[in-house]
Amino acid sequence: MRILLTFLFFTLLIGCSSSSTSEGSYAVKPYPPVVTSENKAYVESGETVSAENIGKQIGEVKSYVDPNETMPEEDDGSTFAPVGSKLYEIKGMKLKDGFAVEINGEYRKLTHSEP
């Protein structure tokens, strides 16, 4: 009986430790706070932008996805900004490099860098 229990214990231990995915084929969750635009993810930098450095409105968040589930697959999707949050240019910054999202009256900087 003791041998059977030991065998079952090790079988369970080995079964629980093996993985069906290969290394690098799974995503780290939750996903970072992002807004997508032109098929690129712009990550919240943790910085705020003053109102005088905000340019014209360039869009708004159209969909929210749970960051524990997936990344946005369409433009103007977000893992943190509510639907309807407005997107703005940042003066002196190229749009391809970043922009701001307004959340509760605060402009949060989003950045993208090419690998």
N, C-alpha and C positions, 0 to 999 in steps of 0.2 A: 504494500500500500504506500509506504514512504517513497519507494522508487517511482511509483506511478505519479504521485504528487510532485516530486522533483522534476520528472519529465514534463508534466503539464506546465509547471511554472516556467521552465526554460523555453518551452515551445511558445508560450504566451509572450514571454519577454522578447524572443527573437522576432516573432510576428509583429509586435508593436513597434519594434525599432527599425524594421525595414520600411523603405519608402518606395512608392511606385513611380515617383518622379525623379528624373535625373537632376544632378546638381546644376543650378542655373536655369532650370526650366519653370521655376515658380516665382511668383512676385512677392515682394515684401509688403505686408499689409499692416496697418492701413496705408493706403496710398497718400502721397503728400497733398497739401492744399494747392490745387491747381485750377486754372481756367484755361480752356482750349481756344485757340484761334488759328485759322489757316493751317489746320492739321498739325499744330504744335502745342505742347503743354508749356504753359507759363506758370512757374512756381512762385508762391508767395515768399517774398524775401525776408519777411519779418520787419521790414522798414515801412514807415508811413511817409506820405508825401504831403507837403503843405499845399493849401488851396491855391496859393499864388503860382505854384509850379504845375498846376493842372491845366491841360489844354482842352481841346474840344472833345465832346463825347463821341466815341467810336462804336458803341454797341451796348448790349446788355446781356446778362446771363439768361439763357433760355431754358436750361435744364440743370437739375441737380442730381448727382449720383452719390450713393453711399460709398465713402472712401474705404470701407471695410469689404466692399463687394467688387468694385471695378473702377476703372478710369473712364472719364468721359470719352465717348467715341465720336461725337459730333462737335463742330465749332460752337463756341459760346456755352459750353457745358462746364460745370464746376463740381469740385468735391468739397467746397466749403462756403462759397458765396451763395446766398439765396437767389432764387429765380427773381428776375427784375433788377438785380444789382447792376448799376451802370458802370460801363468801362470807359476810361478816359486816356487820352494821350498824356504823356509826361513831357513837359517842355524840355527841349534839349536832349531828348532820348529818341532814338529811332524805334519805330513801332516793332520792327523785327527783334529788337532787344528787350522790349518790355513796355508795360503800360500799367495803369492803376485801376483798381476796382473800389467802388465806394460801398462801404458797409457801415451802417449806423453813423453816417456823417463823417467817417474817417476814410481817407484814401490810402489803400494798401498797395504797395509796389509789388508787381509781378515781373519776373525776369525769365528770359530764355537764353540759353547759350548753345551754340552749335558744337557738336563734339569735334 
